[in-house]
Amino acid sequence: MTVLVVGGGITGLTAAYTLGRAGIPTTLVEAADRLGGKVRTESIDGFLVESGPDSFVSYRPAALELARELGLGEALIGPTQPRTVWIRSRGRFVQLPEAMGLVLPTRLGPFITTAMFSPLEKLRIGMDLVLPRDGLDRDVSVGAFLRRRLGGVLVDRLAGPLLGGVYATPIDELSLMAVVPQLRDAERRHRSLLLASLASGRAAKVGGSGSPFVTLAGGMGQLSGALVEAIERSRGVDVRMHSTAVALEGRRGGFDVRLATGELLRPEAVVLASPGPATAGLLDAIAPIAAAHVRSITHGSTAVVSLGYRLDQFSKPPAGHGFLVAKGEPLAIDACTLSSLKWAGRAPDGTVLLRVFIGSHSPAVLAGSDAELVALGKRDLALMMGVHGAPILARVARSMGQMPKYTVGHLERVAGASAALAGLPNLTIAGAAFRGVGVPHCVAQGRAAAAQVAQALSGGVPDPV
Ligand SMILES: Cc1cc2nc3c(=O)[nH]c(=O)nc-3n(C[C@H](O)[C@H](O)[C@H](O)COP(=O)(O)OP(=O)(O)OC[C@H]3O[C@@H](n4cnc5c(N)ncnc54)[C@H](O)[C@@H]3O)c2cc1C
C-alpha cells in the first residue's frame, strides 16, 4: 500500500476511486460494516428509504460528472414538476413563492402577491433597496447579515428554515462567508440583495433554467454503490470494513497508522476522510495545531424519520414536494419531504413516503427513543396533513454529533488546519466538516485530496519526522 484513505463515506470512496484509477496502490479503512457513510438507501417493502441525502445540486458539477463517469448517466432523474414547496408559518401553510433564488425572489411578481408576508412586512423587506452596504469585511452570521438588510421576518419565516436545516445550525450562528458568500458579493456589487437576485433571475432566463436538484433512479446509494464497484474492479485498491483507525504517527518515509484491532499500517501518504471529530483525534499526535483547528469545528445532530402511509390514510390527498417549518411554530419537526411525490419510484402504488427531519428546532427530543421520534413525526403530520392511523413503514436514522456546523469563522478554522498541515503534503484532510457539506462538495474534496497526495508522492516529500 502507498496511500491509506481513512473513512468510506462519499469523500473517502471518491478519493480511493481516483487513486485507484491513477494506479496508486491504496487501502481504504472503514470503521463500520458498510460503505457510503451518510449516503444510505434501503429498499424496504417497496419503499426506497434514504437515511441521508436524497439528491444533490447539479450546478456544482463534481457529483454529476462522477455519476456520468461511473456509467450512471441514464439513471439520473430530476424531481417531478411543478416544484411546490410550502412553509408552515403562524399555524398555516403558505406556498413558497415561485421563482425563488437562494432566499430572495428572482422575479418580483410572485413575491409581491405572496401571502407569506403582510404589506408592512414586504415594505420592510423592500428597505433593502435603499439601505447602504454594511462595509464590513469580516465574517458575520447569515442571520445578522439578512436581518439588517431585509428584516427579521424574512429570516425567521424563510431564510432560517431554508438554510438552517441543511447545516444543522441556527441561522444566527451560520457563517455568511462559508455558506453563502455570494450574498456578501451581491451586496458589494449591487448594494441591494433584491436587485442582485432579480438580475440573476433575468440572466437565468437568458441561459435557460430547470430544477437544480438531481438524484438517481435507485436512490443516492446507487452512486456510492457504483463507486464501490468501480473500486473493486480497479486492482490495487484494498477495502477493509470494521477497521477503525485510532492513531497516526509520522515515521521516516511515511506514517504509522494503528487500527483498533491493533494492526499497524505503514502508508507513505494518508487521506483523512473521516468525520471532523475522528479526524481531530487522528491528528492529535502528528499535527496538534491542525487537530485543535479541526476540533474547533463543532458538530450537531439530526434525525430523519421516514414514514410510509396508504393514500387512504390522508384526509385529503397530499400535494407538493414538502414543507419547511418557520421559527416559533409549536411543532417538533423541522421539515418534511413528500419523497414519493417529489421523486418517481419511491413508494408502491397507493402509498406515500414522507421524510421528516427532527433536531434543529428541538434538539432535546433527539435524546428520545426511535419510537418516541416516530410518535412525534406522526403527531405533527396528523396535525398538519390530516394523516391518521399507524404508518405502514417507520424508519429512524440518526446522525448524532456528526453534522458539521459552519458557524461564523468557519473558513478561518479550515484555513488554520490547512496551514498547520502545509509541511506535510502527503497527509490531507477532506470531507463534510471542511469545504462544503453537500455531496458535490464532498466528491470535489475527495478528488482534490487524491490529487494532492498523488502529486506529493510523485514529487518526493519531506519525511513527517
Ligand atoms: C440526514 C442528512 C441529509 C442530507 N441531505 C443531503 C442532500 O440532500 N444533498 C446533499 O448534497 N447532501 C446532503 N447531506 C450531506 C451529505 O450527505 C454529507 O455531508 C456527506 O455524505 C458526508 O460525506 P463524508 O464522506 O464527508 O462523511 P461520512 O459520510 O460521514 O463518511 C465518513 C466515514 O468515515 C467512517 N469513519 C469514522 N471514523 C473512522 C475511523 N477512525 N476509521 C475509519 N473510518 C472511520 C464513518 O464510519 C463513515 O463511513 C445530508 C446529510 C444528512 C445526515
The ligand as an SDF file (V2000), in Angstrom:
LIG
                    3D

 53 58  0  0  0  0  0  0  0  0999 V2000
  -29.9120   13.4810    7.0220 C   0  0  0  0  0  0  0  0  0  0  0  0
  -28.9710   14.0660    6.0180 C   0  0  0  0  0  0  0  0  0  0  0  0
  -29.4710   14.5840    4.8440 C   0  0  0  0  0  0  0  0  0  0  0  0
  -28.6050   15.1110    3.8970 C   0  0  0  0  0  0  0  0  0  0  0  0
  -29.1280   15.5770    2.7210 N   0  0  0  0  0  0  0  0  0  0  0  0
  -28.2870   15.9640    1.7480 C   0  0  0  0  0  0  0  0  0  0  0  0
  -28.7880   16.2220    0.4460 C   0  0  0  0  0  0  0  0  0  0  0  0
  -29.9840   16.0640    0.1810 O   0  0  0  0  0  0  0  0  0  0  0  0
  -27.9050   16.6020   -0.5200 N   0  0  0  0  0  0  0  0  0  0  0  0
  -26.5600   16.7160   -0.2680 C   0  0  0  0  0  0  0  0  0  0  0  0
  -25.8020   17.0670   -1.1880 O   0  0  0  0  0  0  0  0  0  0  0  0
  -26.0460   16.4420    0.9550 N   0  0  0  0  0  0  0  0  0  0  0  0
  -26.8750   16.0640    1.9580 C   0  0  0  0  0  0  0  0  0  0  0  0
  -26.3770   15.7210    3.1790 N   0  0  0  0  0  0  0  0  0  0  0  0
  -24.9210   15.9030    3.4430 C   0  0  0  0  0  0  0  0  0  0  0  0
  -24.0690   14.7740    2.8600 C   0  0  0  0  0  0  0  0  0  0  0  0
  -24.7880   13.5930    2.7870 O   0  0  0  0  0  0  0  0  0  0  0  0
  -22.8410   14.5380    3.7420 C   0  0  0  0  0  0  0  0  0  0  0  0
  -22.2050   15.7660    4.0530 O   0  0  0  0  0  0  0  0  0  0  0  0
  -21.8280   13.6260    3.0610 C   0  0  0  0  0  0  0  0  0  0  0  0
  -22.4330   12.4280    2.6530 O   0  0  0  0  0  0  0  0  0  0  0  0
  -20.6700   13.3530    4.0170 C   0  0  0  0  0  0  0  0  0  0  0  0
  -19.7340   12.5140    3.3850 O   0  0  0  0  0  0  0  0  0  0  0  0
  -18.3100   12.2380    4.0280 P   0  0  0  0  0  0  0  0  0  0  0  0
  -17.6780   11.1590    3.2340 O   0  0  0  0  0  0  0  0  0  0  0  0
  -17.5500   13.5170    4.1810 O   0  0  0  0  0  0  0  0  0  0  0  0
  -18.5940   11.7500    5.5240 O   0  0  0  0  0  0  0  0  0  0  0  0
  -19.3820   10.4850    6.0470 P   0  0  0  0  0  0  0  0  0  0  0  0
  -20.4740   10.1020    5.1460 O   0  0  0  0  0  0  0  0  0  0  0  0
  -19.7030   10.7960    7.4760 O   0  0  0  0  0  0  0  0  0  0  0  0
  -18.2960    9.3150    5.9950 O   0  0  0  0  0  0  0  0  0  0  0  0
  -17.2480    9.1890    6.9200 C   0  0  0  0  0  0  0  0  0  0  0  0
  -16.9530    7.7190    7.1000 C   0  0  0  0  0  0  0  0  0  0  0  0
  -15.8160    7.5800    7.9540 O   0  0  0  0  0  0  0  0  0  0  0  0
  -16.0230    6.4520    8.7930 C   0  0  0  0  0  0  0  0  0  0  0  0
  -15.1380    6.6100    9.9440 N   0  0  0  0  0  0  0  0  0  0  0  0
  -15.2920    7.4350   11.0080 C   0  0  0  0  0  0  0  0  0  0  0  0
  -14.2280    7.3350   11.8370 N   0  0  0  0  0  0  0  0  0  0  0  0
  -13.3820    6.4300   11.2730 C   0  0  0  0  0  0  0  0  0  0  0  0
  -12.1050    5.9130   11.6680 C   0  0  0  0  0  0  0  0  0  0  0  0
  -11.4920    6.3430   12.7800 N   0  0  0  0  0  0  0  0  0  0  0  0
  -11.5400    4.9630   10.8890 N   0  0  0  0  0  0  0  0  0  0  0  0
  -12.1530    4.5330    9.7450 C   0  0  0  0  0  0  0  0  0  0  0  0
  -13.3630    5.0060    9.3450 N   0  0  0  0  0  0  0  0  0  0  0  0
  -13.9480    5.9620   10.0870 C   0  0  0  0  0  0  0  0  0  0  0  0
  -17.5020    6.5150    9.1050 C   0  0  0  0  0  0  0  0  0  0  0  0
  -17.9890    5.2630    9.5570 O   0  0  0  0  0  0  0  0  0  0  0  0
  -18.0780    6.9370    7.7680 C   0  0  0  0  0  0  0  0  0  0  0  0
  -18.4230    5.8460    6.9600 O   0  0  0  0  0  0  0  0  0  0  0  0
  -27.2130   15.1500    4.1440 C   0  0  0  0  0  0  0  0  0  0  0  0
  -26.6940   14.6240    5.3360 C   0  0  0  0  0  0  0  0  0  0  0  0
  -27.5610   14.0800    6.2620 C   0  0  0  0  0  0  0  0  0  0  0  0
  -27.0030   13.4800    7.5280 C   0  0  0  0  0  0  0  0  0  0  0  0
  1  2  1  0
  2  3  1  0
  2 52  2  0
  3  4  2  0
  4  5  1  0
  4 50  1  0
  5  6  2  0
  6  7  1  0
  6 13  1  0
  7  8  2  0
  7  9  1  0
  9 10  1  0
 10 11  2  0
 10 12  1  0
 12 13  2  0
 13 14  1  0
 14 15  1  0
 14 50  1  0
 15 16  1  0
 16 17  1  0
 16 18  1  0
 18 19  1  0
 18 20  1  0
 20 21  1  0
 20 22  1  0
 22 23  1  0
 23 24  1  0
 24 25  2  0
 24 26  1  0
 24 27  1  0
 27 28  1  0
 28 29  2  0
 28 30  1  0
 28 31  1  0
 31 32  1  0
 32 33  1  0
 33 34  1  0
 33 48  1  0
 34 35  1  0
 35 36  1  0
 35 46  1  0
 36 37  1  0
 36 45  1  0
 37 38  2  0
 38 39  1  0
 39 40  1  0
 39 45  2  0
 40 41  1  0
 40 42  2  0
 42 43  1  0
 43 44  2  0
 44 45  1  0
 46 47  1  0
 46 48  1  0
 48 49  1  0
 50 51  2  0
 51 52  1  0
 52 53  1  0
M  END
$$$$
